[in-house]
Amino acid sequence: MIKIDDHAQTDLDQLANDHYNRLIGTLLLDGVNYHSTQSLIGRIRRQRDIDAAIPDQTRVDFWDYLLDNSFTKLKQIITGRPSVLRALIKEIENKFGAAFFSINLNYNKASVTPFGEIIKTVFNYNLYRSTSACRDNCDQFRLSYCPYCNEQTTQIITLINGLTGLNEKRALLQLDHFYPQSRHPYLSVSFFNMIPGCTPCNTHLKQEKNFDILTHFNPFDKRLDDYFAFELGSVLLQSEDDVQFSYVNKSVFPNNSIVDFKIINRYVHRSHKRMIFNFFQTFKNHSSKVNRSLAAQIKGLFTTDSKKILLLDMYNVPTKRNEINDVQLGKLKRDIAIQLGVLKKI
């Protein structure tokens, strides 16, 4: 729904560079080597030596691709924005072949090859996921709801450790790999490939689907709000059962994200329909033009901005785009308010 940059209170590219520096660690006292297990570069070099001893030149070439030119490609993989990652995927698959890393079963399913499994072990997403750095990074995004669906919460909470008495953060969210690990294991800890999201979106719906920034919205890349608007199917509502949602293209882009995340199916949940119906009824009942048709009432509901702001605030309708993620169903509410003419697009 949103672009994470709109909500974050820090420079995400700098955060990505800090992430890279933590992954590679510091040089050992010899000024040449890195720790063989604690450093990503150390793990890559160790695995390169193992593959060179087999020998398996293609594997060695892949590790050299990451290590050459002072780790230029490795740094791009870890810190690159989604468009950079897409270019790297194309470059890597041209050099080594997609089948070297992954068995592409179909759009929905894929699995890593034996070498892909080794790559996942070397990059070690699970290690990163367990660190305080991971929780701190997610906290910097300042997300309240899943950026894919805008329905489920994504929380970072603080707990007190009963043994040490120190505050500890807990991430009540999942990190979705936009480009799935099962297809691109070398992107396992790429900063802009890990989307803080909810369990329904990540575990139940997206899974291993073959996402791409040309077909789906990556919240580090584009705003769904720039391309799609939700709207009521009818503005003649007699009960909550009449509430139906659809979407329209504001600018050309595939609707795959809306379809794959089952957005409309999830938004027609009875509690959401009830909320929108009450929201609608409140605006209708505050119209001074009671003798006109409902459609005519919709266009001029309020005579003062203050009353409008009060009612929008009462229903927690975000008036600005960078407030969408602060509210459950914030985009849906905002789009409907714009559709009804009670809110101008800001």
Backbone torsions as a table, in degrees:
resi	resn	phi	psi	omega
1	MET	NA	-40.6	-170.5
2	ILE	-123.2	165.7	169.5
3	LYS	-99.4	124.9	-172.2
4	ILE	-60.2	-32.1	179.1
5	ASP	-56.7	-30.1	-178.0
6	ASP	-67.2	-23.4	-174.6
7	HIS	-106.6	-28.0	-177.8
8	ALA	-64.5	146.4	-179.5
9	GLN	-108.4	26.3	178.2
10	THR	-148.5	166.8	178.8
11	ASP	-77.2	111.1	-174.9
12	LEU	-68.7	-30.6	178.0
13	ASP	-68.2	-36.4	175.1
14	GLN	-67.9	-38.6	177.0
15	LEU	-61.9	-38.7	177.8
16	ALA	-65.5	-39.0	176.7
17	ASN	-65.7	-40.1	176.8
18	ASP	-63.0	-39.1	177.4
19	HIS	-60.0	-45.9	178.4
20	TYR	-60.4	-45.8	-177.9
21	ASN	-64.0	-35.2	176.5
22	ARG	-68.8	-37.6	-178.7
23	LEU	-66.2	-40.0	-176.9
24	ILE	-83.6	-21.8	178.7
25	GLY	72.3	-162.0	-178.3
26	THR	-110.9	155.5	177.1
27	LEU	-63.8	148.6	173.3
28	LEU	-72.6	177.2	-175.3
29	LEU	-61.6	-23.1	-180.0
30	ASP	-74.9	-8.3	177.0
31	GLY	73.7	8.5	-177.3
32	VAL	-124.9	-44.1	-171.6
33	ASN	-98.8	160.7	174.7
34	TYR	-117.3	159.7	179.8
35	HIS	-56.3	135.1	-171.2
36	SER	-71.0	-17.5	179.1
37	THR	-123.5	-34.3	-175.9
38	GLN	-80.8	-21.3	-179.4
39	SER	-103.4	137.7	175.9
40	LEU	-60.6	-42.3	179.0
41	ILE	-65.3	-39.4	177.7
42	GLY	-61.7	-40.5	179.9
43	ARG	-68.6	-38.5	177.8
44	ILE	-63.7	-45.6	-179.6
45	ARG	-63.1	-40.3	179.6
46	ARG	-63.7	-44.0	-179.9
47	GLN	-68.8	-32.8	176.3
48	ARG	-61.2	-43.2	179.4
49	ASP	-63.5	-38.7	178.5
50	ILE	-63.4	-45.1	-177.8
51	ASP	-71.5	-29.7	177.4
52	ALA	-68.8	-29.7	-178.6
53	ALA	-78.2	-15.5	-175.7
54	ILE	-64.3	-52.7	-5.0
55	PRO	-95.0	153.1	175.1
56	ASP	-134.8	97.1	-171.6
57	GLN	-66.8	-33.7	-179.2
58	THR	-65.1	-41.6	176.8
59	ARG	-63.8	-44.3	178.5
60	VAL	-59.5	-40.8	179.4
61	ASP	-62.7	-37.1	179.0
62	PHE	-65.8	-45.5	179.5
63	TRP	-64.0	-38.3	177.8
64	ASP	-64.9	-35.4	176.3
65	TYR	-55.9	-38.8	180.0
66	LEU	-77.5	-31.6	-172.0
67	LEU	-92.2	-24.3	-174.1
68	ASP	-64.5	158.9	175.0
69	ASN	53.7	49.1	177.9
70	SER	57.3	41.1	173.8
71	PHE	66.0	30.5	-176.0
72	THR	-57.3	-49.4	-178.1
73	LYS	-67.5	-38.1	178.8
74	LEU	-61.2	-43.5	179.5
75	LYS	-64.6	-39.4	177.4
76	GLN	-62.6	-39.5	179.2
77	ILE	-62.8	-39.8	-176.6
78	ILE	-79.5	-35.5	-171.3
79	THR	-110.7	-8.2	-173.4
80	GLY	-68.1	142.6	173.2
81	ARG	-67.5	166.5	-176.2
82	PRO	-53.2	-37.2	178.8
83	SER	-67.4	-35.1	176.6
84	VAL	-67.3	-42.3	179.5
85	LEU	-62.6	-39.5	178.8
86	ARG	-61.7	-42.1	178.4
87	ALA	-65.2	-37.9	179.4
88	LEU	-67.6	-39.6	177.0
89	ILE	-57.7	-47.1	-179.1
90	LYS	-62.0	-43.5	-179.3
91	GLU	-64.6	-45.8	-178.2
92	ILE	-65.2	-42.3	-179.1
93	GLU	-71.2	-28.4	174.1
94	ASN	-68.3	-35.4	-177.8
95	LYS	-79.0	-41.8	-170.0
96	PHE	-117.8	-16.3	-177.6
97	GLY	88.2	134.5	-179.6
98	ALA	-61.0	-33.2	-176.8
99	ALA	-70.4	-11.1	176.3
100	PHE	-69.3	-27.4	-175.0
101	PHE	-110.0	-31.0	-168.5
102	SER	-146.8	147.5	172.0
103	ILE	-101.6	105.5	-177.4
104	ASN	-83.6	102.2	-177.8
105	LEU	-77.2	-45.5	176.6
106	ASN	-171.2	-171.4	-179.0
107	TYR	-57.2	-35.3	-173.6
108	ASN	-90.1	-25.0	-171.2
109	LYS	-134.2	145.1	174.0
110	ALA	-156.3	162.0	176.0
111	SER	-144.7	149.6	-178.9
112	VAL	-75.3	151.1	172.0
113	THR	-76.0	171.3	174.9
114	PRO	-54.7	-39.4	177.2
115	PHE	-70.8	-35.9	174.8
116	GLY	-58.9	-37.4	177.7
117	GLU	-65.5	-37.8	176.5
118	ILE	-63.9	-42.8	178.6
119	ILE	-59.6	-44.5	178.6
120	LYS	-59.5	-40.2	179.0
121	THR	-64.9	-41.1	-179.4
122	VAL	-65.8	-46.5	-178.9
123	PHE	-73.6	-30.8	167.7
124	ASN	56.3	65.8	175.7
125	TYR	-58.5	-40.5	-177.3
126	ASN	-60.6	-35.9	176.7
127	LEU	-63.6	-48.1	178.9
128	TYR	-61.1	-43.1	-176.5
129	ARG	-61.0	-25.7	-177.3
130	SER	-87.9	-4.0	-173.3
131	THR	-89.6	157.8	174.3
132	SER	-67.0	-27.0	178.2
133	ALA	-61.3	-39.7	177.9
134	CYS	-61.5	-47.5	-179.4
135	ARG	-65.9	-37.8	178.6
136	ASP	-65.7	-40.8	178.2
137	ASN	-61.3	-47.4	179.5
138	CYS	-61.1	-36.3	-179.7
139	ASP	-65.2	-32.7	-179.5
140	GLN	-67.7	-20.5	-179.0
141	PHE	-74.1	-20.4	177.6
142	ARG	56.9	45.3	178.8
143	LEU	-93.9	138.9	174.8
144	SER	-103.6	-31.5	-178.1
145	TYR	-133.1	158.8	179.3
146	CYS	-54.4	127.0	-178.2
147	PRO	-71.3	-12.8	175.7
148	TYR	-80.5	-49.6	-171.5
149	CYS	-107.8	-21.9	-178.7
150	ASN	60.4	24.9	-178.2
151	GLU	-119.4	-46.2	-176.6
152	GLN	-94.4	145.4	-178.3
153	THR	-74.5	152.1	170.6
154	THR	-130.6	99.3	-170.4
155	GLN	-108.7	145.3	165.3
156	ILE	-114.1	114.0	-178.0
157	ILE	-111.5	158.8	179.0
158	THR	-111.9	128.4	179.1
159	LEU	-119.7	158.6	175.4
160	ILE	-101.2	122.4	177.9
161	ASN	-67.0	121.5	-176.6
162	GLY	-65.7	-21.4	-178.9
163	LEU	-90.3	-43.7	-175.4
164	THR	-97.7	-21.1	-176.5
165	GLY	78.1	5.1	-178.3
166	LEU	-89.8	152.8	176.0
167	ASN	-75.7	137.2	177.4
168	GLU	-132.0	139.7	177.8
169	LYS	-89.5	144.8	176.1
170	ARG	-128.0	128.7	-178.3
171	ALA	-95.6	108.6	178.5
172	LEU	-92.9	68.4	-176.8
173	LEU	-161.3	172.8	172.2
174	GLN	-116.6	154.3	173.9
175	LEU	-103.9	111.8	178.5
176	ASP	-86.6	131.2	173.1
177	HIS	-86.2	105.5	-177.3
178	PHE	-54.2	-51.9	167.8
179	TYR	-89.8	108.2	-167.8
180	PRO	-59.6	145.6	176.1
181	GLN	-60.7	-31.9	-178.8
182	SER	-67.1	-17.3	179.2
183	ARG	-109.4	-33.2	-175.4
184	HIS	-136.7	73.2	-174.0
185	PRO	-62.1	-23.2	179.2
186	TYR	-73.5	-6.9	176.0
187	LEU	-101.7	18.7	-173.8
188	SER	-61.0	-33.4	-179.4
189	VAL	-122.1	23.5	175.6
190	SER	-68.7	126.9	-170.6
191	PHE	-55.9	-48.6	-175.2
192	PHE	-87.9	10.2	174.3
193	ASN	-104.3	-2.8	-177.8
194	MET	-109.7	103.8	-174.8
195	ILE	-98.2	118.0	175.7
196	PRO	-66.7	115.0	-176.3
197	GLY	-140.5	-169.7	-175.8
198	CYS	-102.6	165.7	179.8
199	THR	-63.3	-46.1	179.2
200	PRO	-56.9	-44.2	-178.6
201	CYS	-67.4	-46.4	-172.5
202	ASN	-81.2	-54.7	-171.6
203	THR	-80.4	-41.6	-172.8
204	HIS	-91.1	-30.4	-170.8
205	LEU	-112.8	-51.8	-176.0
206	LYS	-75.4	-53.1	-179.9
207	GLN	51.2	-117.4	-174.7
208	GLU	-108.8	19.8	-176.7
209	LYS	-57.1	148.3	-173.4
210	ASN	-84.1	79.3	-178.7
211	PHE	-79.9	152.8	177.3
212	ASP	-153.1	150.0	-176.8
213	ILE	-70.4	-11.2	175.7
214	LEU	-87.5	-10.7	-178.0
215	THR	-122.9	-18.7	-176.2
216	HIS	-138.3	160.1	179.2
217	PHE	-87.8	119.3	169.2
218	ASN	-96.5	120.8	-174.9
219	PRO	-64.2	-8.3	171.1
220	PHE	-92.2	0.9	-172.2
221	ASP	-123.2	-49.7	-175.6
222	LYS	-138.4	158.8	173.4
223	ARG	-101.5	126.9	173.1
224	LEU	-59.4	-30.2	-178.7
225	ASP	-61.5	-23.4	178.4
226	ASP	-75.7	-19.5	-169.7
227	TYR	-119.1	-25.1	-176.6
228	PHE	-134.8	149.1	173.4
229	ALA	-130.8	137.1	173.4
230	PHE	-85.6	151.8	178.2
231	GLU	-152.7	157.2	173.5
232	LEU	-71.2	139.5	177.3
233	GLY	-67.9	-26.2	179.1
234	SER	-148.9	148.3	175.0
235	VAL	-107.1	19.3	174.7
236	LEU	-114.9	78.8	-173.4
237	LEU	-102.9	124.0	176.8
238	GLN	-102.2	-23.3	179.0
239	SER	-154.8	169.6	-179.6
240	GLU	-64.9	-22.8	177.7
241	ASP	-67.5	-19.1	179.1
242	ASP	-81.1	-11.0	-176.2
243	VAL	-74.2	118.8	175.5
244	GLN	-133.9	144.6	-178.5
245	PHE	-115.4	148.0	171.3
246	SER	-141.6	-174.8	177.8
247	TYR	-143.1	154.3	178.8
248	VAL	-128.3	149.1	175.1
249	ASN	-79.1	124.7	171.2
250	LYS	-90.7	-25.6	178.4
251	SER	-153.3	153.8	-171.2
252	VAL	-67.6	121.3	172.7
253	PHE	-167.5	144.9	179.4
254	PRO	-60.4	150.8	-179.6
255	ASN	-94.3	19.5	-173.4
256	ASN	-58.5	-37.0	-179.3
257	SER	-65.4	-42.4	178.7
258	ILE	-63.1	-39.4	-179.3
259	VAL	-72.8	-48.8	-174.9
260	ASP	-67.4	-32.6	178.2
261	PHE	-91.4	6.7	174.6
262	LYS	52.5	43.7	-172.5
263	ILE	-61.6	-50.5	-177.6
264	ILE	-63.8	-41.5	178.2
265	ASN	-58.9	-37.0	-178.5
266	ARG	-78.2	-31.9	-177.8
267	TYR	-75.1	-19.9	-179.6
268	VAL	-87.3	15.2	171.9
269	HIS	-57.5	143.5	-173.1
270	ARG	-56.3	-39.0	-178.7
271	SER	-64.5	-36.4	178.2
272	HIS	-70.4	-40.8	179.1
273	LYS	-63.6	-39.0	178.9
274	ARG	-63.9	-42.8	-179.8
275	MET	-61.8	-46.1	-179.1
276	ILE	-66.8	-38.1	178.9
277	PHE	-64.0	-43.7	178.1
278	ASN	-64.6	-40.0	176.3
279	PHE	-58.6	-48.0	179.2
280	PHE	-62.1	-46.1	-177.7
281	GLN	-62.7	-37.4	179.3
282	THR	-62.1	-45.2	179.2
283	PHE	-65.4	-42.0	-179.5
284	LYS	-62.7	-43.4	-175.3
285	ASN	-72.5	-14.1	177.4
286	HIS	-96.4	9.6	177.2
287	SER	-79.8	140.1	177.0
288	SER	-87.0	-8.2	-174.8
289	LYS	-98.8	58.5	-171.6
290	VAL	-70.4	-15.6	-176.8
291	ASN	-93.2	0.6	179.0
292	ARG	-99.4	169.8	177.5
293	SER	-65.6	159.4	-179.2
294	LEU	-60.1	-40.4	-179.7
295	ALA	-60.6	-37.0	178.7
296	ALA	-72.0	-35.6	179.7
297	GLN	-61.2	-38.1	-174.2
298	ILE	-55.7	-34.7	-171.4
299	LYS	-75.8	-22.7	-175.6
300	GLY	-139.6	59.3	-170.5
301	LEU	-70.2	-32.4	-170.4
302	PHE	-127.1	150.0	179.0
303	THR	-102.9	-13.8	179.9
304	THR	-132.7	144.3	177.6
305	ASP	-65.5	-32.2	-176.6
306	SER	-63.9	-40.9	178.3
307	LYS	-66.2	-39.9	179.3
308	LYS	-61.1	-47.7	-179.0
309	ILE	-62.9	-39.7	179.8
310	LEU	-61.1	-45.6	-177.9
311	LEU	-70.7	-38.9	176.5
312	LEU	-62.8	-40.0	178.7
313	ASP	-67.7	-37.4	-179.4
314	MET	-61.6	-35.2	179.1
315	TYR	-98.5	11.8	175.1
316	ASN	55.1	48.0	179.2
317	VAL	-92.2	119.9	179.2
318	PRO	-67.8	125.6	-179.4
319	THR	-86.5	-17.4	-180.0
320	LYS	-123.0	152.8	-176.6
321	ARG	-63.5	-35.8	-178.4
322	ASN	-77.4	8.5	174.2
323	GLU	-107.6	-2.2	-174.3
324	ILE	-57.1	-44.4	-175.0
325	ASN	-75.2	-8.6	178.1
326	ASP	-76.7	-12.2	-170.4
327	VAL	-129.8	135.9	172.3
328	GLN	-62.5	130.6	-177.1
329	LEU	59.4	31.4	-176.1
330	GLY	-59.3	-40.7	-180.0
331	LYS	-69.3	-42.3	178.8
332	LEU	-59.3	-48.0	179.6
333	LYS	-61.2	-45.2	-177.3
334	ARG	-65.9	-42.9	-179.7
335	ASP	-63.5	-40.1	179.8
336	ILE	-68.5	-39.0	176.8
337	ALA	-61.6	-38.0	176.5
338	ILE	-67.8	-42.8	178.5
339	GLN	-58.9	-39.3	-178.3
340	LEU	-80.3	-6.0	177.6
341	GLY	80.6	13.5	179.3
342	VAL	-95.3	-2.9	179.0
343	LEU	-144.9	131.0	173.5
344	LYS	-87.0	143.4	179.6
345	LYS	-67.0	124.6	179.8
346	ILE	-120.3	NA	NA
